[in-house]
C-alpha cells in the first residue's frame, strides 16, 4: 500500500466516530457483564478447557463497553496457555496474480480489473534471498505463497525442490500456501518437509457464498482436514470486515475449534481497487480489538497471528492488539500490500518486553 492516498494538508477528511462519555464504550460494566467475564475466566484459567458454543455466544453478545475487559482477559489467557513468546514469520508471494478463483476481496483474481498482474514463479535465488532476510529478523517460519486454485505437477515439483533448500540454507521452518490439495498432494508435501500448510477458511460457511463462487467452503475445509491427516501443522486464517455478522463470526469460530489449527492468522479487510469489496468500509479499530480478544478466548492454545490489514484497521492501536491475545506477527510486506517496516514491529515487541521465539513447542 503506497502513500498515494494520503490526504493533503488543508483538505477535509472523514474521521471515525470517537467514544463520548455517553457512548456504550465509555461506561462501567454491569454486575451481569462482570459475572459473564468471571465465568469465562473460570473455564479458561481454572478448568483449563475450551469454551463451548453457548459460552462463546454469551461473550459475543456482550456490549462493546466490555472490550477492554475482554482484552485484559484474553491477554491473561494467552500468557497462561501459550507463554510470553511471540513468533515472527515472513511471507513471500512466489507466484503473484492470475488466479482463476473469484474471491471477492482479492486483487490477485484474474476475474477482476485490478492493478495486480500475473507474474511467473520467482527463481530460486529470489526465494532464498527473501528467506535469508526473514531469518535475519529472528523469525522461525518462512511461508511460500502462490496465487493458484491448487498446484499442478510442475508447481508441486518446484515447491518440493524449494522447501528443503530454504530449510538447509536458513534453518527456518518452511510453510506453504498453494490452494486446494488432493490427498496425494498433501501426502507428498508432508513427506517433502513442509512444516505448516496455510489454507484459510476466510469466513463462515453461511457467508462464504457471498464472497466466493468458484469453489465451496467444503473444498476449503477438506484441504484443512487433509493437512491434519498428513501431520503437517495447519495454518487456517480468517478475514474480518467483509460484511459478515457477529453471528457468522461466531459460526466461524466454532468451526475453527473443530479443526484445531496450530495457527490462525487474523486478517482485516483492506479494500483493494477493482475488487467487488473495493468500496467496503474499513473495520473500526475497537471492533477489531474486540474480535482479537474473542478469537483468543475461543482458541486459547492457538498461535494467533497479526496479519494483513492490521496497519489500516488498527493504526495506533496495534500495540493494544498485542495485549489482547495476539502472539505472532507477519513482518514486512504482505502478498499485494505493504506492511510497516520490520524494525517497527521489533521495536514494538521490545517496548512490550515480549520475547521473540518459536511457539509450536507450547502447543
N, C-alpha and C positions, 0 to 999 in steps of 0.2 A: 504494500500500500504506500503510495507516494504522498508527498505533501501538496500535490496539485490542488487539492480541495480545501486547503487552509483558507480561512476567512480573512480578507484584507482588513487592516485597521480602519475603523470608522464605519464599517458596514454593520447591518443588523443581523444578529444571529438568534436562533431559537434555542433558549436554554431549557433543559429538562426541569420539570417541576421539582421544587425543593420541599422538604418537610417543613411544616409550620407547627407552632405549639398546639394547634387544634387537630392536626392530622393524626391518623392512627399510629404512624411510626414514632410519634413523639409522646406517647402516653405510657403510664405504668402498666405492668401486666396485672391481669385479674388473678384471683385465687385459683380459678379453674385452669387458666393457662399455665400458672406455675405448677399445678398438680400434674398436668399432662406432661410437662417437661421433666418433672421429677420421676414420673413413671418410666419415661424413655431412658432416663439415666440409670434407673434401677435395672432395666432389662439389659442395657448395653455394658454397663460397668459393674453391676452387681451379679446378675445372672450370666452375663457374657454370652448372650445368644442374639440372633438376628431378630429385628422387629418383624412381626408378621404383617400381612396386608392391612388388617384393621388398625393396628397400631400406627403404621405408616400413614394411613388415610387420616387419622386423627392429627398427626403432626402437619400434614399438608394443609389441613383445614384451618390451622392456626392463623390468626390475624398477622398482617405484616409487622405489627408492633412487636412481635416475638422474634424478629430476625436476629437481633443482637444476642438474645438468649440462645437461640438455635445455633448461632455461630460459635458461641462460647462452649456449648456442649459438644458440638462437632469437633472442635479443636481438642478437647479433652479426650474424646473417643479416639481420634486419630493418634494421639500420643500413647494412649493405653493399648490400642490394638496393633499399631504399626511402628511406634517409636518416633524419635525426632528427626530421623534422616529424610533427606529429600533426594529423589532420583532425578538425574538430568538425562535427557535424550535429545539427540539431533535427528532430524528427518531430512531426507533428500528425495526430491521428485526426479527419479531416474528416467522416467518417461512421461512427459507432460502433454496434456491436451489430446484432442482427437478421440475422446472416449465415446462409444456409441450409446451409452446409457443417458437417461433424461432426468437425472437427479436435479430438481428444480433450483437448488442452492449453488450448483457447481458450475464454475466458469470453464471447466475443462471438457464439458459436454460438447460434442460436435453438432448437436441439435440446436444450439443457441448461438446467436451472433455476439460473441464476446471478444475482448482483446487478446485472449489466450489462444495461441495457435499450436497445432500439433508439432511436436519435436521428436526426433528419434531417441532411442535408448542411449544414455550417456556412455562414453567409453570408460574403460577400466580405470584409467588414471584419474579421470574426473571423480569417479565414485570414491576411489582411495583417498584423494585429496580432501574431499568432504568428510570422510570418516576420520582422517587424522586430525582435522580441525575440531571435530566433535570430541575426540579423545583428549585433546589438549585442554578442554574446558573442565575435565574431571567427570565426563559423562560415563555411564556404564552401558548405554544402549545406543545403537545406530539403526535407523529404520529406512529401508529401501522401499520407496513408494512408486507405484505405477498406475497411471490413469487408464485402466482397461476393465472390461467386464470380467475377464478371467484370463489366465495365462495359456497361450498356445505352446506347442512343444519347443519352439525356438526360444520363447521367453523363459520357459522352465529351465532349459539348459543354461541360459545366460545367468539367471538368478543363482542356480546351483553352482555355477562357476565362481560367482562373486562372493557368496556367503563365507566359504572357508578362507578366501583370500583376504577379505576385510578382517575377519577374526584373527588370522595369523599376523596380519600387518599391524593391527591396532590393539588387539586384546579385548576389543569390545564385543559384547553380545550383539548378535545381528537379528533384527526383526524385519519382517517383510509384510507389505500390503499390496496384494496383487489381485484383489477381487474375489469372485466366486470360485470355489475349488471343487474338483471332483474328489472322490475318495482316494484314487491313486495319486493325485497331485498332493493331497495332504500327507499321505504316507511318505512320498519322496521328499517333500520339504522337511518333514521330521527327521528322516534318515540323513538328509543332507546338512543338518546342523542349524536349521532355523530355530532360534531360541523362542521367539514370540511372533505370533501372526496377528496382524491387525485386520479386523473386519467389523465395521461399525453397524450397529442396528440403526443409528441416527435418531429414530423416533419410534413411537408406539405402533403396534400393529394396526390400530384403528385409524391412525392419522397417516400411515405410510402411503396409501394410495393417492393422497393429496400431494405427495412430494415426489414419488417415483412411479412410473407406469411400465417401464421396460423390464423390470424384474419384480419379484414379490418379497414381502417380509419373510416368508418361509424360505426363500432362496438364501437370504442372508443368514437366517438363524441356522439353517442346515450346515452352512460353512463353519459357523461358530462351533457347532457341535462336533464337526469333523476335527477341528483344531484340538478340542479337548480329547477326542477319541485317540488321536495320534500323539498325545503327550507333549504338544507344544503349549507354551503359555498363551492364553487368549487375551488379546487386547481388543476391547469392544467399546467403541466410543459412541457418544451422543452429540447431537447438535440442537441446542436450545434456542428458542426465539423465532421459530418458523411459522408461528400461528397456532401451535398446539395449546390445548387447555391444561390446567393443573391436573385434571383427572387423567388426561393422556400421558402426562409426565409420570404420574403415579403408576399407571399401567406399564410404562417402560421400565420403571424402577423394579417392579415386581418380576418382570421378565428377566432383567439383568441378574437379580438374585438367583433365579433358577439356573442361569448359565454359569454362575460362579467365575467370572473373569478375574484374572490376576490384575488386570489394569483396565481402567475406564478413563479415556481422555474426555474432558469436558470442553466441548466447542460451543461458541456462541456465534449466532449468525452475524456475519459481516457481509451485508448485501453486495453482490457482485453485479456490475453493469452488464446488461444483456440477458441476465437470467430471469426466470419467472418471479423470483423473490428479490429482484434487484431494488425494488422500492419499499421493501418491508422496513418498518421502524425498528431501530436497534433496541434491544432489551435494556430496561432500566438497571443501573448498577446494583441497587439494593435488592432487586428481584433476583439478579444473578447470584448475589451473596447468599440469599435465602436458599436458592436451589443447590448451590455448592454444599451448604450445610446439610440439606436434606439428602443429597446423594451420599455424603459421608455417613450419615446416621443409618441409611439403608444398607450401605456396603462398608461396614466398619473395617474390614481387613484388606480391602482392595486398594491398589495403587490408584489414587485419584489425581489425574494429571491436568494441569492448566494447559490448554491447547489453543486452537485458533479462535480469533475474535476477542480474546481477553483484553487486548490493549484498547480497542474502540468501545467495548462494553463497560469495562470496569474503570478505565482511566486511572485516577489516583487511588482507587480502592483495590488495586491488585494486591497490595500488601495485606489487606483485610481478607482477601481470598486465601492467603497462606495461613491465616489463623482461623479459618472456617472449615478446615478439613482437607485442603489440598496438601499432597505430599510428593508431588512430582511436577516437573516442568518440561515442556518442549522449549528449547532455547534456540535463538536465531530465527531464521525465516521459516515460513510455513510452505505450503505447496505452491500457491499463486499469490500470496500476500506477504508483506514484510512484517516480521515481528520487531520488537525492540532489541537493542543490542544485547548480546550475551553478558557483557560486563554489567549492565544494569540489573539483570536478574541475579548474577553472582553477588553483586553488592547488596541487593535486597535480602538475600539469604544470610549474608554476613551481618547485616543490621539486625536481623531477627535471631541471630545466633542459631541458625538451623544448619546442621552439618550436611554436606553432600555425601551420599553413599548409595550403594545398591540396596534395594528394598526386598527383592524376591525372597531372601532368606527369612524375612519376618513373616511370610505368609504361612 
